[in-house]
Amino acid sequence: MPCSGQQMEAGAAEAVVINPEGSIGLRLILSNKGSVSVFLGGKDVMAVSGFELEKKERLELVLKPGDALYAITDEDTTTLHILRI
């Protein structure tokens, strides 16, 4: 599978899909380029229950086939840069 990059806006209104359910397994590198934290988790992720990726932080994840990943903020919007490997 070739590498691909993507830029995505995450906000407080509803969680955005970073990796849809049913996807093949892959490695993701996420970089929060915005000015607020983003919270990662399943489709029902909330700021109070998600894994916090603070502003300017980077995270590397390995997802198994079928794993879904969503992002939301608790205020404003933030920009995520995503590298799929």
Gaussian input, Z-matrix of N, CA and C with variables (Angstrom, degrees):
# hf/3-21g

backbone

0 1
 N
 C     1     B1
 C     2     B2     1     A1
 N     3     B3     2     A2     1     D1
 C     4     B4     3     A3     2     D2
 C     5     B5     4     A4     3     D3
 N     6     B6     5     A5     4     D4
 C     7     B7     6     A6     5     D5
 C     8     B8     7     A7     6     D6
 N     9     B9     8     A8     7     D7
 C    10    B10     9     A9     8     D8
 C    11    B11    10    A10     9     D9
 N    12    B12    11    A11    10    D10
 C    13    B13    12    A12    11    D11
 C    14    B14    13    A13    12    D12
 N    15    B15    14    A14    13    D13
 C    16    B16    15    A15    14    D14
 C    17    B17    16    A16    15    D15
 N    18    B18    17    A17    16    D16
 C    19    B19    18    A18    17    D17
 C    20    B20    19    A19    18    D18
 N    21    B21    20    A20    19    D19
 C    22    B22    21    A21    20    D20
 C    23    B23    22    A22    21    D21
 N    24    B24    23    A23    22    D22
 C    25    B25    24    A24    23    D23
 C    26    B26    25    A25    24    D24
 N    27    B27    26    A26    25    D25
 C    28    B28    27    A27    26    D26
 C    29    B29    28    A28    27    D27
 N    30    B30    29    A29    28    D28
 C    31    B31    30    A30    29    D29
 C    32    B32    31    A31    30    D30
 N    33    B33    32    A32    31    D31
 C    34    B34    33    A33    32    D32
 C    35    B35    34    A34    33    D33
 N    36    B36    35    A35    34    D34
 C    37    B37    36    A36    35    D35
 C    38    B38    37    A37    36    D36
 N    39    B39    38    A38    37    D37
 C    40    B40    39    A39    38    D38
 C    41    B41    40    A40    39    D39
 N    42    B42    41    A41    40    D40
 C    43    B43    42    A42    41    D41
 C    44    B44    43    A43    42    D42
 N    45    B45    44    A44    43    D43
 C    46    B46    45    A45    44    D44
 C    47    B47    46    A46    45    D45
 N    48    B48    47    A47    46    D46
 C    49    B49    48    A48    47    D47
 C    50    B50    49    A49    48    D48
 N    51    B51    50    A50    49    D49
 C    52    B52    51    A51    50    D50
 C    53    B53    52    A52    51    D51
 N    54    B54    53    A53    52    D52
 C    55    B55    54    A54    53    D53
 C    56    B56    55    A55    54    D54
 N    57    B57    56    A56    55    D55
 C    58    B58    57    A57    56    D56
 C    59    B59    58    A58    57    D57
 N    60    B60    59    A59    58    D58
 C    61    B61    60    A60    59    D59
 C    62    B62    61    A61    60    D60
 N    63    B63    62    A62    61    D61
 C    64    B64    63    A63    62    D62
 C    65    B65    64    A64    63    D63
 N    66    B66    65    A65    64    D64
 C    67    B67    66    A66    65    D65
 C    68    B68    67    A67    66    D66
 N    69    B69    68    A68    67    D67
 C    70    B70    69    A69    68    D68
 C    71    B71    70    A70    69    D69
 N    72    B72    71    A71    70    D70
 C    73    B73    72    A72    71    D71
 C    74    B74    73    A73    72    D72
 N    75    B75    74    A74    73    D73
 C    76    B76    75    A75    74    D74
 C    77    B77    76    A76    75    D75
 N    78    B78    77    A77    76    D76
 C    79    B79    78    A78    77    D77
 C    80    B80    79    A79    78    D78
 N    81    B81    80    A80    79    D79
 C    82    B82    81    A81    80    D80
 C    83    B83    82    A82    81    D81
 N    84    B84    83    A83    82    D82
 C    85    B85    84    A84    83    D83
 C    86    B86    85    A85    84    D84
 N    87    B87    86    A86    85    D85
 C    88    B88    87    A87    86    D86
 C    89    B89    88    A88    87    D87
 N    90    B90    89    A89    88    D88
 C    91    B91    90    A90    89    D89
 C    92    B92    91    A91    90    D90
 N    93    B93    92    A92    91    D91
 C    94    B94    93    A93    92    D92
 C    95    B95    94    A94    93    D93
 N    96    B96    95    A95    94    D94
 C    97    B97    96    A96    95    D95
 C    98    B98    97    A97    96    D96
 N    99    B99    98    A98    97    D97
 C   100   B100    99    A99    98    D98
 C   101   B101   100   A100    99    D99
 N   102   B102   101   A101   100   D100
 C   103   B103   102   A102   101   D101
 C   104   B104   103   A103   102   D102
 N   105   B105   104   A104   103   D103
 C   106   B106   105   A105   104   D104
 C   107   B107   106   A106   105   D105
 N   108   B108   107   A107   106   D106
 C   109   B109   108   A108   107   D107
 C   110   B110   109   A109   108   D108
 N   111   B111   110   A110   109   D109
 C   112   B112   111   A111   110   D110
 C   113   B113   112   A112   111   D111
 N   114   B114   113   A113   112   D112
 C   115   B115   114   A114   113   D113
 C   116   B116   115   A115   114   D114
 N   117   B117   116   A116   115   D115
 C   118   B118   117   A117   116   D116
 C   119   B119   118   A118   117   D117
 N   120   B120   119   A119   118   D118
 C   121   B121   120   A120   119   D119
 C   122   B122   121   A121   120   D120
 N   123   B123   122   A122   121   D121
 C   124   B124   123   A123   122   D122
 C   125   B125   124   A124   123   D123
 N   126   B126   125   A125   124   D124
 C   127   B127   126   A126   125   D125
 C   128   B128   127   A127   126   D126
 N   129   B129   128   A128   127   D127
 C   130   B130   129   A129   128   D128
 C   131   B131   130   A130   129   D129
 N   132   B132   131   A131   130   D130
 C   133   B133   132   A132   131   D131
 C   134   B134   133   A133   132   D132
 N   135   B135   134   A134   133   D133
 C   136   B136   135   A135   134   D134
 C   137   B137   136   A136   135   D135
 N   138   B138   137   A137   136   D136
 C   139   B139   138   A138   137   D137
 C   140   B140   139   A139   138   D138
 N   141   B141   140   A140   139   D139
 C   142   B142   141   A141   140   D140
 C   143   B143   142   A142   141   D141
 N   144   B144   143   A143   142   D142
 C   145   B145   144   A144   143   D143
 C   146   B146   145   A145   144   D144
 N   147   B147   146   A146   145   D145
 C   148   B148   147   A147   146   D146
 C   149   B149   148   A148   147   D147
 N   150   B150   149   A149   148   D148
 C   151   B151   150   A150   149   D149
 C   152   B152   151   A151   150   D150
 N   153   B153   152   A152   151   D151
 C   154   B154   153   A153   152   D152
 C   155   B155   154   A154   153   D153
 N   156   B156   155   A155   154   D154
 C   157   B157   156   A156   155   D155
 C   158   B158   157   A157   156   D156
 N   159   B159   158   A158   157   D157
 C   160   B160   159   A159   158   D158
 C   161   B161   160   A160   159   D159
 N   162   B162   161   A161   160   D160
 C   163   B163   162   A162   161   D161
 C   164   B164   163   A163   162   D162
 N   165   B165   164   A164   163   D163
 C   166   B166   165   A165   164   D164
 C   167   B167   166   A166   165   D165
 N   168   B168   167   A167   166   D166
 C   169   B169   168   A168   167   D167
 C   170   B170   169   A169   168   D168
 N   171   B171   170   A170   169   D169
 C   172   B172   171   A171   170   D170
 C   173   B173   172   A172   171   D171
 N   174   B174   173   A173   172   D172
 C   175   B175   174   A174   173   D173
 C   176   B176   175   A175   174   D174
 N   177   B177   176   A176   175   D175
 C   178   B178   177   A177   176   D176
 C   179   B179   178   A178   177   D177
 N   180   B180   179   A179   178   D178
 C   181   B181   180   A180   179   D179
 C   182   B182   181   A181   180   D180
 N   183   B183   182   A182   181   D181
 C   184   B184   183   A183   182   D182
 C   185   B185   184   A184   183   D183
 N   186   B186   185   A185   184   D184
 C   187   B187   186   A186   185   D185
 C   188   B188   187   A187   186   D186
 N   189   B189   188   A188   187   D187
 C   190   B190   189   A189   188   D188
 C   191   B191   190   A190   189   D189
 N   192   B192   191   A191   190   D190
 C   193   B193   192   A192   191   D191
 C   194   B194   193   A193   192   D192
 N   195   B195   194   A194   193   D193
 C   196   B196   195   A195   194   D194
 C   197   B197   196   A196   195   D195
 N   198   B198   197   A197   196   D196
 C   199   B199   198   A198   197   D197
 C   200   B200   199   A199   198   D198
 N   201   B201   200   A200   199   D199
 C   202   B202   201   A201   200   D200
 C   203   B203   202   A202   201   D201
 N   204   B204   203   A203   202   D202
 C   205   B205   204   A204   203   D203
 C   206   B206   205   A205   204   D204
 N   207   B207   206   A206   205   D205
 C   208   B208   207   A207   206   D206
 C   209   B209   208   A208   207   D207
 N   210   B210   209   A209   208   D208
 C   211   B211   210   A210   209   D209
 C   212   B212   211   A211   210   D210
 N   213   B213   212   A212   211   D211
 C   214   B214   213   A213   212   D212
 C   215   B215   214   A214   213   D213
 N   216   B216   215   A215   214   D214
 C   217   B217   216   A216   215   D215
 C   218   B218   217   A217   216   D216
 N   219   B219   218   A218   217   D217
 C   220   B220   219   A219   218   D218
 C   221   B221   220   A220   219   D219
 N   222   B222   221   A221   220   D220
 C   223   B223   222   A222   221   D221
 C   224   B224   223   A223   222   D222
 N   225   B225   224   A224   223   D223
 C   226   B226   225   A225   224   D224
 C   227   B227   226   A226   225   D225
 N   228   B228   227   A227   226   D226
 C   229   B229   228   A228   227   D227
 C   230   B230   229   A229   228   D228
 N   231   B231   230   A230   229   D229
 C   232   B232   231   A231   230   D230
 C   233   B233   232   A232   231   D231
 N   234   B234   233   A233   232   D232
 C   235   B235   234   A234   233   D233
 C   236   B236   235   A235   234   D234
 N   237   B237   236   A236   235   D235
 C   238   B238   237   A237   236   D236
 C   239   B239   238   A238   237   D237
 N   240   B240   239   A239   238   D238
 C   241   B241   240   A240   239   D239
 C   242   B242   241   A241   240   D240
 N   243   B243   242   A242   241   D241
 C   244   B244   243   A243   242   D242
 C   245   B245   244   A244   243   D243
 N   246   B246   245   A245   244   D244
 C   247   B247   246   A246   245   D245
 C   248   B248   247   A247   246   D246
 N   249   B249   248   A248   247   D247
 C   250   B250   249   A249   248   D248
 C   251   B251   250   A250   249   D249
 N   252   B252   251   A251   250   D250
 C   253   B253   252   A252   251   D251
 C   254   B254   253   A253   252   D252

   B1=1.4432
   B2=1.5236
   B3=1.3205
   B4=1.4613
   B5=1.5208
   B6=1.3171
   B7=1.4607
   B8=1.5151
   B9=1.3316
   B10=1.4635
   B11=1.5143
   B12=1.3043
   B13=1.4552
   B14=1.5158
   B15=1.3041
   B16=1.4570
   B17=1.5226
   B18=1.3175
   B19=1.4545
   B20=1.5205
   B21=1.3374
   B22=1.4588
   B23=1.5222
   B24=1.3180
   B25=1.4574
   B26=1.5173
   B27=1.3258
   B28=1.4661
   B29=1.5151
   B30=1.3195
   B31=1.4520
   B32=1.5083
   B33=1.3329
   B34=1.4597
   B35=1.5237
   B36=1.3278
   B37=1.4667
   B38=1.5229
   B39=1.3282
   B40=1.4599
   B41=1.5183
   B42=1.3300
   B43=1.4574
   B44=1.5257
   B45=1.3257
   B46=1.4620
   B47=1.5301
   B48=1.3083
   B49=1.4578
   B50=1.5246
   B51=1.3091
   B52=1.4651
   B53=1.5203
   B54=1.3177
   B55=1.4693
   B56=1.5278
   B57=1.3453
   B58=1.4643
   B59=1.5160
   B60=1.3340
   B61=1.4569
   B62=1.5241
   B63=1.3158
   B64=1.4563
   B65=1.5146
   B66=1.3372
   B67=1.4664
   B68=1.5205
   B69=1.3195
   B70=1.4648
   B71=1.5255
   B72=1.3048
   B73=1.4511
   B74=1.5238
   B75=1.3216
   B76=1.4558
   B77=1.5097
   B78=1.3066
   B79=1.4589
   B80=1.5172
   B81=1.3358
   B82=1.4602
   B83=1.5133
   B84=1.3149
   B85=1.4553
   B86=1.5204
   B87=1.3407
   B88=1.4573
   B89=1.5161
   B90=1.3188
   B91=1.4548
   B92=1.5243
   B93=1.3282
   B94=1.4542
   B95=1.5256
   B96=1.3118
   B97=1.4568
   B98=1.5265
   B99=1.3301
   B100=1.4579
   B101=1.5172
   B102=1.3281
   B103=1.4689
   B104=1.5217
   B105=1.3450
   B106=1.4683
   B107=1.5255
   B108=1.3227
   B109=1.4651
   B110=1.5189
   B111=1.3282
   B112=1.4609
   B113=1.5284
   B114=1.3349
   B115=1.4585
   B116=1.5188
   B117=1.3288
   B118=1.4585
   B119=1.5213
   B120=1.3434
   B121=1.4525
   B122=1.5153
   B123=1.3221
   B124=1.4610
   B125=1.5173
   B126=1.3365
   B127=1.4702
   B128=1.5177
   B129=1.3282
   B130=1.4645
   B131=1.5310
   B132=1.3340
   B133=1.4677
   B134=1.5304
   B135=1.3269
   B136=1.4619
   B137=1.5242
   B138=1.3274
   B139=1.4615
   B140=1.5281
   B141=1.3232
   B142=1.4622
   B143=1.5276
   B144=1.3436
   B145=1.4677
   B146=1.5238
   B147=1.3341
   B148=1.4538
   B149=1.5218
   B150=1.3234
   B151=1.4651
   B152=1.5194
   B153=1.3348
   B154=1.4648
   B155=1.5266
   B156=1.3387
   B157=1.4539
   B158=1.5258
   B159=1.3174
   B160=1.4576
   B161=1.5236
   B162=1.3291
   B163=1.4614
   B164=1.5224
   B165=1.3088
   B166=1.4760
   B167=1.5284
   B168=1.3406
   B169=1.4654
   B170=1.5198
   B171=1.3296
   B172=1.4585
   B173=1.5159
   B174=1.3338
   B175=1.4546
   B176=1.5210
   B177=1.3165
   B178=1.4655
   B179=1.5230
   B180=1.3322
   B181=1.4607
   B182=1.5110
   B183=1.3192
   B184=1.4581
   B185=1.5223
   B186=1.3382
   B187=1.4548
   B188=1.5197
   B189=1.3083
   B190=1.4621
   B191=1.5237
   B192=1.3326
   B193=1.4651
   B194=1.5278
   B195=1.3086
   B196=1.4574
   B197=1.5202
   B198=1.3519
   B199=1.4646
   B200=1.5232
   B201=1.3269
   B202=1.4683
   B203=1.5201
   B204=1.3310
   B205=1.4569
   B206=1.5269
   B207=1.3399
   B208=1.4598
   B209=1.5187
   B210=1.3441
   B211=1.4603
   B212=1.5226
   B213=1.3391
   B214=1.4610
   B215=1.5309
   B216=1.3214
   B217=1.4657
   B218=1.5209
   B219=1.3295
   B220=1.4623
   B221=1.5159
   B222=1.3314
   B223=1.4607
   B224=1.5307
   B225=1.3000
   B226=1.4597
   B227=1.5292
   B228=1.3098
   B229=1.4605
   B230=1.5215
   B231=1.3039
   B232=1.4561
   B233=1.5184
   B234=1.2933
   B235=1.4563
   B236=1.5177
   B237=1.3195
   B238=1.4636
   B239=1.5244
   B240=1.3052
   B241=1.4653
   B242=1.5170
   B243=1.3374
   B244=1.4536
   B245=1.5237
   B246=1.3246
   B247=1.4492
   B248=1.5267
   B249=1.3343
   B250=1.4634
   B251=1.5179
   B252=1.3289
   B253=1.4644
   B254=1.5134
   A1=108.54
   A2=118.51
   A3=120.93
   A4=111.84
   A5=116.23
   A6=121.59
   A7=109.63
   A8=115.76
   A9=119.63
   A10=109.19
   A11=115.70
   A12=122.15
   A13=110.54
   A14=115.89
   A15=121.23
   A16=108.63
   A17=115.85
   A18=122.05
   A19=106.62
   A20=117.16
   A21=121.22
   A22=109.73
   A23=116.85
   A24=122.33
   A25=108.94
   A26=117.55
   A27=122.77
   A28=107.48
   A29=116.69
   A30=121.42
   A31=111.88
   A32=115.43
   A33=121.25
   A34=113.10
   A35=118.71
   A36=121.38
   A37=112.42
   A38=116.97
   A39=120.76
   A40=109.50
   A41=115.40
   A42=120.78
   A43=110.58
   A44=116.60
   A45=121.70
   A46=108.81
   A47=115.78
   A48=121.73
   A49=109.58
   A50=116.47
   A51=121.25
   A52=109.37
   A53=116.02
   A54=121.92
   A55=107.25
   A56=117.71
   A57=119.88
   A58=113.42
   A59=114.63
   A60=121.66
   A61=108.83
   A62=117.58
   A63=121.17
   A64=114.29
   A65=117.23
   A66=120.54
   A67=110.53
   A68=114.22
   A69=119.25
   A70=108.63
   A71=118.08
   A72=121.32
   A73=110.73
   A74=116.65
   A75=120.83
   A76=111.00
   A77=114.37
   A78=121.57
   A79=107.56
   A80=116.70
   A81=122.27
   A82=109.69
   A83=116.06
   A84=121.05
   A85=105.41
   A86=115.63
   A87=122.32
   A88=109.02
   A89=116.48
   A90=121.65
   A91=108.07
   A92=116.94
   A93=121.75
   A94=108.40
   A95=116.58
   A96=122.07
   A97=112.63
   A98=117.15
   A99=121.57
   A100=113.60
   A101=114.89
   A102=121.14
   A103=112.78
   A104=117.89
   A105=121.61
   A106=109.27
   A107=116.33
   A108=121.47
   A109=110.71
   A110=115.42
   A111=122.09
   A112=106.47
   A113=115.67
   A114=121.33
   A115=108.74
   A116=116.54
   A117=123.07
   A118=110.43
   A119=115.50
   A120=119.77
   A121=111.23
   A122=116.06
   A123=122.19
   A124=111.75
   A125=116.55
   A126=120.28
   A127=113.26
   A128=118.47
   A129=121.39
   A130=112.08
   A131=117.19
   A132=121.61
   A133=110.58
   A134=114.75
   A135=122.32
   A136=107.45
   A137=115.92
   A138=120.12
   A139=111.55
   A140=117.77
   A141=120.24
   A142=112.78
   A143=117.31
   A144=119.06
   A145=114.39
   A146=118.21
   A147=120.92
   A148=112.91
   A149=114.50
   A150=121.42
   A151=107.50
   A152=117.77
   A153=121.19
   A154=111.66
   A155=114.65
   A156=122.21
   A157=105.37
   A158=115.93
   A159=120.80
   A160=111.46
   A161=115.15
   A162=119.87
   A163=109.89
   A164=114.35
   A165=124.04
   A166=113.85
   A167=119.01
   A168=121.82
   A169=110.84
   A170=115.21
   A171=122.74
   A172=109.09
   A173=116.79
   A174=121.97
   A175=109.07
   A176=116.08
   A177=121.36
   A178=108.59
   A179=116.99
   A180=123.07
   A181=110.74
   A182=116.11
   A183=121.75
   A184=106.08
   A185=116.46
   A186=121.92
   A187=110.09
   A188=115.83
   A189=121.56
   A190=109.13
   A191=118.02
   A192=119.74
   A193=110.64
   A194=116.02
   A195=122.38
   A196=114.45
   A197=118.61
   A198=120.71
   A199=110.60
   A200=115.86
   A201=121.54
   A202=108.38
   A203=117.16
   A204=121.91
   A205=108.38
   A206=115.39
   A207=122.38
   A208=109.27
   A209=116.24
   A210=121.83
   A211=110.31
   A212=115.55
   A213=122.03
   A214=107.71
   A215=117.28
   A216=121.50
   A217=108.33
   A218=116.53
   A219=118.60
   A220=111.61
   A221=116.90
   A222=121.97
   A223=108.56
   A224=115.97
   A225=121.41
   A226=112.27
   A227=116.01
   A228=121.29
   A229=108.60
   A230=115.31
   A231=120.58
   A232=108.26
   A233=116.32
   A234=121.82
   A235=109.89
   A236=115.93
   A237=122.63
   A238=108.80
   A239=116.89
   A240=122.17
   A241=105.76
   A242=116.21
   A243=121.39
   A244=109.18
   A245=116.52
   A246=122.55
   A247=106.95
   A248=116.67
   A249=122.62
   A250=108.29
   A251=116.44
   A252=121.19
   A253=108.83
   D1=130.35
   D2=179.46
   D3=-73.49
   D4=154.61
   D5=175.13
   D6=-70.41
   D7=148.73
   D8=174.60
   D9=-146.56
   D10=147.14
   D11=178.61
   D12=-114.69
   D13=153.97
   D14=-178.50
   D15=-152.72
   D16=148.19
   D17=172.77
   D18=-116.57
   D19=135.24
   D20=-174.31
   D21=-138.82
   D22=143.46
   D23=175.20
   D24=-98.41
   D25=128.57
   D26=174.84
   D27=-113.83
   D28=138.59
   D29=-179.41
   D30=-133.20
   D31=-173.75
   D32=-175.95
   D33=-90.44
   D34=-16.22
   D35=-174.33
   D36=-66.57
   D37=-49.25
   D38=177.19
   D39=-155.97
   D40=155.65
   D41=-177.91
   D42=-68.21
   D43=140.21
   D44=175.80
   D45=-101.24
   D46=148.73
   D47=-178.77
   D48=-84.24
   D49=120.34
   D50=173.82
   D51=-90.63
   D52=-42.72
   D53=177.90
   D54=-137.73
   D55=113.92
   D56=-175.63
   D57=-69.62
   D58=152.80
   D59=176.19
   D60=-59.11
   D61=140.35
   D62=179.27
   D63=88.54
   D64=0.88
   D65=179.19
   D66=-71.30
   D67=161.07
   D68=174.92
   D69=-71.49
   D70=162.39
   D71=176.55
   D72=-67.40
   D73=146.57
   D74=178.91
   D75=-163.79
   D76=170.63
   D77=175.77
   D78=-105.45
   D79=132.74
   D80=178.62
   D81=-117.95
   D82=140.00
   D83=168.27
   D84=-118.23
   D85=119.71
   D86=-178.42
   D87=-109.83
   D88=136.30
   D89=177.41
   D90=-130.44
   D91=120.77
   D92=179.55
   D93=-86.39
   D94=103.23
   D95=-176.60
   D96=-92.28
   D97=-2.45
   D98=-176.67
   D99=-84.45
   D100=-169.41
   D101=-176.51
   D102=-106.67
   D103=3.05
   D104=176.48
   D105=-131.76
   D106=161.11
   D107=177.98
   D108=-69.84
   D109=152.64
   D110=172.54
   D111=-119.65
   D112=147.37
   D113=-177.24
   D114=-116.20
   D115=130.63
   D116=-173.92
   D117=-109.99
   D118=146.62
   D119=177.24
   D120=172.74
   D121=-157.15
   D122=178.43
   D123=-77.35
   D124=-173.20
   D125=-174.14
   D126=-63.29
   D127=-19.75
   D128=178.58
   D129=-101.54
   D130=22.48
   D131=-177.74
   D132=-59.46
   D133=141.49
   D134=174.79
   D135=-134.37
   D136=162.04
   D137=-179.11
   D138=-60.36
   D139=-30.80
   D140=-177.74
   D141=-80.19
   D142=-16.07
   D143=-175.33
   D144=-121.67
   D145=-9.39
   D146=-176.41
   D147=-83.69
   D148=167.55
   D149=175.02
   D150=-79.40
   D151=122.81
   D152=-174.41
   D153=-82.67
   D154=126.32
   D155=170.72
   D156=-111.64
   D157=102.80
   D158=-174.43
   D159=-67.52
   D160=161.50
   D161=178.70
   D162=-55.85
   D163=138.99
   D164=179.27
   D165=70.21
   D166=6.37
   D167=177.78
   D168=-88.62
   D169=160.47
   D170=177.76
   D171=-128.61
   D172=147.25
   D173=-177.98
   D174=-142.56
   D175=138.84
   D176=175.95
   D177=-113.61
   D178=130.94
   D179=-178.63
   D180=-129.66
   D181=147.24
   D182=170.76
   D183=-113.68
   D184=118.83
   D185=-179.02
   D186=-103.57
   D187=138.03
   D188=176.14
   D189=-82.45
   D190=159.62
   D191=176.16
   D192=-53.44
   D193=132.61
   D194=178.88
   D195=92.05
   D196=-13.61
   D197=179.69
   D198=-68.73
   D199=133.16
   D200=175.61
   D201=-107.68
   D202=150.44
   D203=178.69
   D204=-139.80
   D205=131.88
   D206=-178.52
   D207=-126.11
   D208=160.61
   D209=179.52
   D210=-138.20
   D211=145.57
   D212=177.34
   D213=-150.68
   D214=158.60
   D215=173.50
   D216=-115.99
   D217=170.90
   D218=175.32
   D219=-101.95
   D220=-3.84
   D221=177.17
   D222=-163.65
   D223=153.43
   D224=176.45
   D225=49.61
   D226=-160.91
   D227=175.68
   D228=-125.33
   D229=160.89
   D230=176.56
   D231=-139.16
   D232=157.22
   D233=-179.32
   D234=-103.61
   D235=126.64
   D236=176.15
   D237=-107.05
   D238=133.55
   D239=170.41
   D240=-102.75
   D241=131.49
   D242=-174.24
   D243=-126.17
   D244=129.32
   D245=174.09
   D246=-114.75
   D247=122.66
   D248=178.34
   D249=-103.42
   D250=124.37
   D251=-177.94
   D252=-121.40

